[in-house]
Amino acid sequence: MRTRILAIVALTCGLSGVCLAQSSATPATTAAKATGGSSAPYNEGPVWTLTMIKTKTGLADEYIKQITGTVKPVYDEEKKQKVILDYKILNGEASDPHDFNILILVEYPNWAAFDNLRDKMDPVIAKVMGSEEQRRDLAVKRLDVREILGTKTMREITLK
């Protein structure tokens, strides 16, 4: 009987130790909680969409003229309404025949900004770019000038 009681006490102490070890904070989590942040080596910032565009030879300026009258007013209005924080358009040389030469970056405050984004953007796009038929005509016209090679969405980070 005595052996059985000792075994139960030992088992209880062992299980308590395991539970305590699992719930104990590590130095990293203690520091993160003390500072109110993550233990990651960076701070999370805004979210950016990057669109990589390859214009046909000699037509980069034509494409930029097109988006100056359509895309720019949309981004400016979205910025005014605080749908986006900022946007940037980078123009450069492609590194090879399959590379992009224009990069469009759009800055959103966070991932949550993408929730119901279309509901926020559709009225702005309609106001600036016209009816769906007009927008479709513009999109078809742009096919003669450029190709979208891809889009990425990435979070900006600041190293600690």
C-alpha beads as a LAMMPS data file, in Angstrom:
LAMMPS data file: protein, C-alpha beads

160 atoms
159 bonds

1 atom types
1 bond types

-500.0 500.0 xlo xhi
-500.0 500.0 ylo yhi
-500.0 500.0 zlo zhi

Masses

1 110.0

Atoms # bond

1 1 1 0.000 0.000 0.000
2 1 1 2.796 2.357 0.961
3 1 1 4.545 1.676 -2.368
4 1 1 1.353 2.450 -4.229
5 1 1 0.962 5.818 -2.435
6 1 1 4.584 6.717 -3.194
7 1 1 4.052 5.840 -6.852
8 1 1 0.930 8.027 -7.043
9 1 1 2.740 10.934 -5.321
10 1 1 5.722 10.550 -7.684
11 1 1 3.439 10.399 -10.721
12 1 1 1.512 13.479 -9.559
13 1 1 4.739 15.419 -8.968
14 1 1 6.064 14.353 -12.373
15 1 1 2.890 15.445 -14.173
16 1 1 2.855 18.726 -12.251
17 1 1 6.451 19.370 -13.314
18 1 1 5.604 18.699 -16.955
19 1 1 2.571 21.010 -16.816
20 1 1 4.574 23.728 -15.080
21 1 1 7.371 23.471 -17.650
22 1 1 4.893 23.813 -20.514
23 1 1 3.249 26.895 -19.056
24 1 1 6.445 28.616 -17.891
25 1 1 7.547 31.567 -19.955
26 1 1 10.847 31.405 -21.770
27 1 1 13.197 34.390 -21.530
28 1 1 12.206 35.402 -25.084
29 1 1 8.469 35.353 -24.404
30 1 1 8.970 37.110 -21.073
31 1 1 10.930 39.886 -22.815
32 1 1 8.333 40.127 -25.594
33 1 1 5.502 40.411 -23.078
34 1 1 7.425 42.995 -21.072
35 1 1 7.958 45.153 -24.158
36 1 1 4.481 44.427 -25.501
37 1 1 5.745 42.986 -28.792
38 1 1 6.888 39.925 -30.633
39 1 1 10.192 38.146 -30.192
40 1 1 10.754 38.399 -33.960
41 1 1 13.898 40.321 -34.982
42 1 1 11.756 42.924 -36.781
43 1 1 8.674 45.090 -36.412
44 1 1 5.805 44.602 -38.841
45 1 1 4.848 47.539 -41.004
46 1 1 2.434 48.264 -43.830
47 1 1 1.589 45.841 -46.641
48 1 1 2.631 46.531 -50.236
49 1 1 1.363 45.156 -53.526
50 1 1 3.989 45.098 -56.266
51 1 1 2.933 44.809 -59.890
52 1 1 5.682 43.985 -62.389
53 1 1 5.013 45.332 -65.872
54 1 1 6.904 44.767 -69.099
55 1 1 6.184 47.348 -71.775
56 1 1 6.766 46.598 -75.417
57 1 1 9.977 48.020 -76.866
58 1 1 9.800 51.792 -77.172
59 1 1 6.330 52.057 -75.584
60 1 1 7.186 52.740 -71.922
61 1 1 6.368 56.452 -72.248
62 1 1 3.083 55.630 -74.002
63 1 1 2.102 53.325 -71.140
64 1 1 3.060 55.935 -68.542
65 1 1 0.915 58.513 -70.394
66 1 1 -2.018 56.069 -70.290
67 1 1 -1.771 55.400 -66.569
68 1 1 -1.262 59.088 -65.793
69 1 1 -4.844 59.689 -66.923
70 1 1 -6.373 56.570 -65.377
71 1 1 -4.393 54.810 -62.648
72 1 1 -2.930 57.929 -61.048
73 1 1 -6.328 59.575 -60.387
74 1 1 -7.614 56.299 -58.888
75 1 1 -4.643 56.029 -56.524
76 1 1 -4.869 59.721 -55.637
77 1 1 -8.558 59.348 -54.747
78 1 1 -7.907 56.152 -52.753
79 1 1 -5.142 57.940 -50.883
80 1 1 -7.498 60.869 -50.179
81 1 1 -10.109 58.433 -48.828
82 1 1 -7.399 56.614 -46.803
83 1 1 -7.986 53.307 -48.589
84 1 1 -4.246 53.283 -49.352
85 1 1 -1.371 55.049 -47.623
86 1 1 0.734 55.749 -50.706
87 1 1 1.815 54.483 -54.113
88 1 1 5.007 54.600 -56.121
89 1 1 5.826 53.896 -59.744
90 1 1 9.382 52.900 -60.602
91 1 1 10.683 53.021 -64.166
92 1 1 13.943 51.401 -65.216
93 1 1 15.678 49.035 -67.554
94 1 1 14.765 45.368 -67.809
95 1 1 17.679 43.062 -66.972
96 1 1 16.751 40.652 -69.761
97 1 1 14.032 40.281 -72.441
98 1 1 11.720 38.539 -69.939
99 1 1 12.096 41.079 -67.113
100 1 1 9.837 43.974 -66.094
101 1 1 10.789 47.606 -66.610
102 1 1 8.005 49.270 -64.604
103 1 1 7.124 48.460 -61.015
104 1 1 3.945 49.785 -59.406
105 1 1 3.886 49.683 -55.600
106 1 1 0.763 50.384 -53.555
107 1 1 1.005 50.726 -49.758
108 1 1 -1.837 49.545 -47.508
109 1 1 -1.889 50.089 -43.732
110 1 1 -2.118 46.350 -42.920
111 1 1 -3.535 43.011 -44.097
112 1 1 -6.993 43.939 -42.798
113 1 1 -7.130 46.715 -45.412
114 1 1 -7.798 43.981 -47.994
115 1 1 -11.077 43.003 -46.289
116 1 1 -13.933 44.276 -48.489
117 1 1 -11.408 46.196 -50.578
118 1 1 -13.452 45.840 -53.741
119 1 1 -16.439 47.474 -52.044
120 1 1 -14.230 50.485 -51.307
121 1 1 -12.462 50.604 -54.676
122 1 1 -15.292 49.993 -57.150
123 1 1 -16.970 53.378 -56.583
124 1 1 -13.615 55.176 -56.877
125 1 1 -12.724 53.350 -60.092
126 1 1 -16.172 54.006 -61.572
127 1 1 -15.922 57.697 -60.663
128 1 1 -12.478 58.153 -62.202
129 1 1 -12.408 55.661 -65.079
130 1 1 -16.034 55.509 -66.164
131 1 1 -18.366 52.631 -66.900
132 1 1 -17.369 48.983 -66.975
133 1 1 -17.394 49.095 -70.775
134 1 1 -15.033 52.095 -70.805
135 1 1 -12.689 50.333 -68.375
136 1 1 -12.726 47.192 -70.523
137 1 1 -11.840 49.253 -73.607
138 1 1 -8.901 50.802 -71.728
139 1 1 -7.713 47.370 -70.575
140 1 1 -7.817 46.027 -74.142
141 1 1 -5.937 49.080 -75.400
142 1 1 -3.224 48.503 -72.792
143 1 1 -2.667 44.965 -74.091
144 1 1 -1.040 46.562 -77.144
145 1 1 1.474 48.378 -74.936
146 1 1 2.287 46.215 -71.941
147 1 1 2.182 42.821 -70.253
148 1 1 1.721 42.260 -66.521
149 1 1 4.369 39.723 -65.525
150 1 1 3.095 39.245 -62.001
151 1 1 1.895 40.715 -58.745
152 1 1 3.183 40.129 -55.212
153 1 1 1.861 41.223 -51.862
154 1 1 4.463 41.648 -49.131
155 1 1 4.705 43.136 -45.646
156 1 1 7.287 45.818 -44.973
157 1 1 9.460 45.076 -41.952
158 1 1 11.821 47.197 -39.913
159 1 1 14.734 45.418 -38.309
160 1 1 15.015 45.785 -34.542

Bonds

1 1 1 2
2 1 2 3
3 1 3 4
4 1 4 5
5 1 5 6
6 1 6 7
7 1 7 8
8 1 8 9
9 1 9 10
10 1 10 11
11 1 11 12
12 1 12 13
13 1 13 14
14 1 14 15
15 1 15 16
16 1 16 17
17 1 17 18
18 1 18 19
19 1 19 20
20 1 20 21
21 1 21 22
22 1 22 23
23 1 23 24
24 1 24 25
25 1 25 26
26 1 26 27
27 1 27 28
28 1 28 29
29 1 29 30
30 1 30 31
31 1 31 32
32 1 32 33
33 1 33 34
34 1 34 35
35 1 35 36
36 1 36 37
37 1 37 38
38 1 38 39
39 1 39 40
40 1 40 41
41 1 41 42
42 1 42 43
43 1 43 44
44 1 44 45
45 1 45 46
46 1 46 47
47 1 47 48
48 1 48 49
49 1 49 50
50 1 50 51
51 1 51 52
52 1 52 53
53 1 53 54
54 1 54 55
55 1 55 56
56 1 56 57
57 1 57 58
58 1 58 59
59 1 59 60
60 1 60 61
61 1 61 62
62 1 62 63
63 1 63 64
64 1 64 65
65 1 65 66
66 1 66 67
67 1 67 68
68 1 68 69
69 1 69 70
70 1 70 71
71 1 71 72
72 1 72 73
73 1 73 74
74 1 74 75
75 1 75 76
76 1 76 77
77 1 77 78
78 1 78 79
79 1 79 80
80 1 80 81
81 1 81 82
82 1 82 83
83 1 83 84
84 1 84 85
85 1 85 86
86 1 86 87
87 1 87 88
88 1 88 89
89 1 89 90
90 1 90 91
91 1 91 92
92 1 92 93
93 1 93 94
94 1 94 95
95 1 95 96
96 1 96 97
97 1 97 98
98 1 98 99
99 1 99 100
100 1 100 101
101 1 101 102
102 1 102 103
103 1 103 104
104 1 104 105
105 1 105 106
106 1 106 107
107 1 107 108
108 1 108 109
109 1 109 110
110 1 110 111
111 1 111 112
112 1 112 113
113 1 113 114
114 1 114 115
115 1 115 116
116 1 116 117
117 1 117 118
118 1 118 119
119 1 119 120
120 1 120 121
121 1 121 122
122 1 122 123
123 1 123 124
124 1 124 125
125 1 125 126
126 1 126 127
127 1 127 128
128 1 128 129
129 1 129 130
130 1 130 131
131 1 131 132
132 1 132 133
133 1 133 134
134 1 134 135
135 1 135 136
136 1 136 137
137 1 137 138
138 1 138 139
139 1 139 140
140 1 140 141
141 1 141 142
142 1 142 143
143 1 143 144
144 1 144 145
145 1 145 146
146 1 146 147
147 1 147 148
148 1 148 149
149 1 149 150
150 1 150 151
151 1 151 152
152 1 152 153
153 1 153 154
154 1 154 155
155 1 155 156
156 1 156 157
157 1 157 158
158 1 158 159
159 1 159 160
